[in-house]
Amino acid sequence: MIQLAVWAGHDRVGTLSHDAQSNLFDFSYAQAWRESPRNFPLSPQIPMFAAAHAADAKAFAELPAETRSAIVRAFFQNLLPEGQALEVAAQANGVARGNLAGLLVALGAETAGALRVTLADDTLQAQPAEAALRPLPQSELSERIRNRPDLPFAIWDGKVRLSIAGLQDKIAVLEDQGQLFLANGDGYASTVILKPAPPDARFASLPAIEHTCMHLAAAAGIATARTRLLHVPEPVLLVERFDRRRSGDGRVERLHIIDACQALGLSPELKYERAYGDQDAVRHLRDGASLPRLFGLADLSPTPLAMRNQLLDRTLFNVLVGNTDAHGKNWSFFVGPQAGLLTLAPAYDLVDVKSVAHDHMSTTFAMGIGDAFTPDELTPFEWASMAVQCNVAPRHLATRLKALSWMLPRLLRDARVALEQQGVPPELLASMELRLQERCTTVYAKAGAIAQVPKNRL
């Protein structure tokens, strides 16, 4: 059996164990962590005590071993990268792609949120600055972007540095006074994520598209991660990490966040509602992350109504801007102390997918609007169904949908000069504005009928 220590700062949160014979995982909180005023549960699925919001809920330790294992496995799987990045990490560290414990040993030092994972008998010790910080000149970053066919972007200085979930190439770095550093060690956690355009030329404009969508969301009043474009000269999107915070002495503090899959107890393979695909034979199977499940997390918030409204505005924005890939790992929540109440984290990975879509790329909604998974299927009935399923008044949904449909094209027009100055090509902005106006006009025309759908049909 292997045992791994899970840390938050220098506090040991608990122990993750894996029995190779039974292939079962388990997690137990450290007693000192349970008693600490700084404590928090890993997720609603792994509470420190019986869930306060469910009177008949059992304490986590009282659940059957198989159930605990499935929940624990799903939580820690969601800390790992996906796709080719995961394959690179597995090969570079000599472990099988499915060896969760081995990958956590290799990649657990810099995850999303507050947690770090080490071998159980390791201790965390601060490193001197000269060992913990390694300058990353823009010239080197440019060279590494161009050399990705020969050297995976996740490997730096002979080791895999990527430990952030997602499919796109990215690297987590510390930014200090305009300089970039590869960071290791306590107090030197990364503060920004760098995302170059994918090697495929069809996605060359992705950094500018994402920056534009993020800027538009912020202008619409949606809490959004801050971004800016770098040109080294290759375009790179720089995303400020909202799970990091500077302390009074300038050191970097890690904040505990989880994505929606972790909050719902779903493995990363279930991040799409139609987890088995869009083919006719399986499209009716909707076992993955869905809007009703997502909105249900508002019940775990200190302000359920406010969170539900935040989720609604972001959902409507995604539809209007064409961000069809808003799956369960593209929503995150801060986990509060003690009871672990959830607060919606800023938006990220907002992309007008149609801007980069090609013939072999799915553009269906990651989560259905009612039973609609494409814009053509969106009717007042589907919108009203979604509202009822998500505990939102259809009239309120219609009001917000009309407001955003009217507002977004104007906000993008007003932002064009600033976005061009920030490096977004004018022709790209023109095409995005045209698509946005078309979507908003179509949706606005139907929005008024949402509140007219008879309740007995829903």
N, C-alpha and C positions, 0 to 999 in steps of 0.2 A: 504494500500500500504506500502511495506517495501522499505526503501532506504538504500543503502550501499555506504560507501565512499571507493574510490579506490585511493591508495597512491603510490607514488614513493619516498622512503625516507620519509622526513617530508613534502613533497609537495603533496597537494591534487590534483590528476589528474582530478577527476570528480566524478559523482554520478551515480550509477547503481540503477535502480528502477524496481520493479515488482508489477504489479497490479494483485491481486489475482482474481478479478472478471473476467477480460478479459484474464488473464494469459499471458499478454504481458510484455516484458522486454523493457527497454530503457536505454540509456546512454547519458549523457551530460558532456562535458568538463567544468571544472571550468575556469572562466574568468582569474583568476590569473595564471593558468597553460598555457592557450593560450598565455599569455603575457610573460611567463618565458623564459629566454634564454636556460634553461635546458629542455624544453618541447620536447615531442615526441608523436606521435599518438599511440594508442593501436595497431593498425594494418592497413594495406592498406584498409581493409574493413570498418574501423571506422576512417576515416580521420578527422582531426580537421577543415579542410577547404575543399572545392571542390578539387578533386584529380587533381594535376597539370599535370599528364601524360595523362589525358583524358579530352579533351576540352569541351565535352558535359556532363561531370559528374556533378551530383547534390551534394550539400553539404549533409552530413549525415542526418542532422536534417530535410532536405526537402524530404527525402524518406518516403513512406507510413509507418504507425506505424507497420503494420504486417511485412514488410520487415526489418525495424530496429530491431524489436524484434527477428526475426530469426537470424540475423547477431550477435546481442549481446549475445543471448543465446548460439550460437555455440562457440563464442570466450571464454566465461567464463566456459562452459562445458569442454573445452579442458585444463583448469587449474586443473581439478580434477583427482584423480586416477581412474582406471577402474577395472572391474571385481570384484573379491572377496574383494579387498582392499576398493573399493567404498562401497560395502555391509557392511563391518565392520565399516567404518566411519559413515554410515547412522544409523546403529543400535546403535552404541556407543553414538551417539549424539541425538537419539530419533527423527530423521527426516526421511521422506520417501526418498528412493533412488533417486527419480525423483525431489526432492525438491532442485533445484539449489541454490536458495537464502539461504536456511538453511544450506546447505553444505558449501557454501562460508563463512558464518559467523563462522562455526566451523573450517574450514581448511585454511582460507584465509591469515593467518599470515605468511606462508612460502611457497609461490608458486614458480614455475620455473620463472626465470626472476626477474624483478625489482618490480613487483606489489605486494601490500598487500591490503586485503579487510577487512573492519571493518563495524560495524554499523555506520550510518551516523553521530550520535551525539558523537561517540567516538573520543578521541584525542590520538595521538601516543606519548608515553613518554618513554624515555630510562630507562631501568631497571639497578640497580646496578649489578656488575659482579656476586656477589654471588647468585643473583636471576636468572640471565640470563644464566649462565653456570652450567651444571650438569655433572660431570665426568662420562664417560662410560668406565669402565674397560673391557679389552678383556674377562675376565672370565664371566662377566655379559652378554656380547654379545654372548658368546658361549652358556651360559645357555638359553638365549632367543631363539637362533636358534634351540636348541634341544626341547624347550617347545612349539614350534609353534602349535602343535596339540591341546594344551590346552589354549594357549593365543596368539591371532593374533599378528604378528610381528609389525603391525602398531600401537599398543597400548603400550605406555610407561608412567609410572608414573600415570596410571589411565586415560590417555586421548590419543586420536588419534593424532599422530604426522605426519603421512604420508600425504603430500599434493602435491606429485609429480605424474604427469600423468604416466600411465603404468600399466602393469598387474603383473609384478614380484615383490616379496617381496623386500623392500628396506627401508632404513631409512637415512634421511639427518642429518649429524652431522658436527660439527666444529672440524677441526684438528689444533692443536697448539703445536709445538715443539714435535711432535710424540704422543701426547695425544689426545684422542677423547672426545668430549663433546656434550651433547644434548644442543642445543642453542636456546635461545629465546631473543627477544628484539632488539632494534636498535643497529647496530654495532656488533651484535653477530649472524649474519645470518650463516647458514651452509656453509661449503666450500667443503665438499666431500659427496658422496653418497655411502653407503655400500649396496652391493647386495649379500646376501648369496645364495647358491644353493637352488633351490626349494625343498620342502619336498619330492617330488616324486624321488625315487632313480634313475630313468632313466635320470634325469637331474643333477646328482651329479657333473658332470664334466663341467657344464655350466660356472662357473666363469673362469676356466682355458681356455676354448674355446674362450670366449669373450675376455679375456686378450690377447690371441694369435692373434686373428683377428685384434684387435686394434693395437697391436704392428706391425703387418704386414702392415696395412694401413699407419701408420706413416712412416715406412721404405720406402714405395712406394711414399712418398711425399704428402700424403693426410693429411690435417689438422685434427687432431684427439684428442679427450679428453684423457688426461693422465690417465693411470690405473696402478694398481699394485695389486698383490695377497697378502692377509693376510691369515694366518692359525691360528685359535683361540681355538682349532686346526681345526675346520670346515673351509673349504675354503670360503673366502669372497672376492669379487671383490671390490676394492676401486676405485671410479671414481672421479677425481678432477672436480669440477664444473667450467665450462667455463663462466657461468653467474654470477660469483662472482669475485671480484678483491680486493686486499688489498690496502688501501689508504696509504698515506705517514705516518699517525700516527698509522698504524697497524690495523685500523678498517676495517670491511668488507663492501664493496660496492656491491650493487645489480645492474646487467646490464639487460636491457630490451631485452628479446628474445621472439620469438613466433615460434610455430611449423608450418609446412606447412599447416595443416588443418586450423589453425587460419589465416594464410596469405591468404588462398583461400576462407575463409568464410564457411568451411565445419564443420559439427559436428563430434565428434569422431567416430560415427557409420559409417562415410564415409571415414575412413582412408585407407581402401582397395579399389582399383579400382573396383573390382567386389564386391561391398558393400553388395550384397544380397546372395553371395555364389558362389560356383563353379558348382552347379548342372545344368544339361542340360537346365532346364526350365528358369533359370535366368542368366546364364553365359554371355549372350549377353548384359546384363544391366551393363554398366560401368559408373556409376554416381559418383564414389568416386575419391579420389586423384589419379592422373595419371601422367606419365612422361611428356606428353605435357603440362599439367597444371603446373607441378613443374618447368619445364624449362621456362615457360612463366613468372615466377617470376623474372627471370634475367632482364626483361625489367624494373623492379623497383629497379635495382641495380645502383650504381654510375659507375660501370664497367661491363656492361652486358656481353661482350665477355668473360671476365675473370670468371664471375660467371658461365656462360654456360659451360666453360671448366672444372671448378671445379665439377659441377653437373655431367658432362659426366664421368670424371674419377671415381667419387664415384659410379656411376651407374654400370660402367663396373667392378669395383672392387667387388661390391655386387654380381654380376652374377658369377664371377670367383671364389670367395671364398665361394659361396653357401649361401649367406645371403638373402634368399628369403623373409624374413619378413621385408623388408625395406619399411614400409608403411608410410603414410602421417605424423604420429606423431614421426617418427624417423628421420626427417629432421628439422633442426631449423635455424632461421635467427636472427641476431642482427638487431634491428630497430634503425636507425639513428635519430638524433635530427631534429626538425623543419619539414622537408618534409617527414621524416620517410622512407628514402631509406633503402633497405635491403642488408645485407652482410651475406653470408653463414657462419653459425657457424660450429665449429669442429664436426666431425663425432662421433657418439656414437651408442650403441646397435648393434655393428657389430658381427654377430654370424654365424658360419657355421651350418646352421639349420640341415643339413643331419647328423651331428655328434650326434644329440640328438633326431632326428625324430623317431616316432613310428607309428604303423599302423593307428591310429586314429588321426593323426596330419597332417594338410595340409602343403604341401611343394611347392605349386604353388607360382609364383611371386606375391608379393603384388601389383605391378604395371606391366602391360604388356610391353614387348619389341615388338613394333608393335602389332600384334595379338597373340604373343607367351606368354604363361603363364607357360611353363615348359621348362627345358633345351632341351628336345627332340624336341620341336617345333621351336627351334631357327634355323633359316636358314639365309643365306645372305640377302634374301628379307626382312625378319622381321627386321633385324638389320638396313638395309637401310631405311625401312619404319619409324622406330623409329627415325632415324637421321633426316629425312625430317620433321616429325611431331614436332620435338624438335628444329628445326632451327639450325641443325648442319650439316656440309658437310659430306656425307657418306664416302668420302675418309679420312677425318680427324678422323672420328669414327674408321674406319678400322685400321688406323695407331696407334691410342692409344690402341685399343684392342689387336693388335699384340704385342705392346710394353709391356703391362701389362701381357699378357699371357706368354711371355718369361721371364719377370722379377720376378713375384711373387713366383714361385717355388724356384728359386735361393735365393731370400730374406729369405724365410722361412728356407731353409737349412742353410743359414749363421747364422740365429738367434737361431738355436736349442740349442746350448750350453747355451747361455744367458737365454733363456726361461726356460730351465731345472733348472738353478740356481735360477730362480724366482719362482719355484714351479710348473711348468707345467710338468705332468708325461711324460716320454719319449715315452711310448706306445701311448699316446694320440697324441703327435706330429707326430709320425710315421704314424698314420692313417689319420690325417689331411693333412699331406704332400702328401700322396698317392692320396687322393681324389682331392686335389688341382691340382696335376700334371695331373690327368686324365681329369679334366674339362678344364684346360688350353690347353692341347694338342688338345682336340676336338675343342675348339673354335678357336685356332690358325689356324687349318687346313681349316676353313671356312672363316676366316677373309679376305683373299685376294680377295674373290669374291664379297665382299660387294660393292666396288666401281664400279663393273662391272654390277650391276643391272641397266637395262635401265630406264632412268628417266621417260619415258612415262608409266611405270608400277607402279610408286609410286604415 
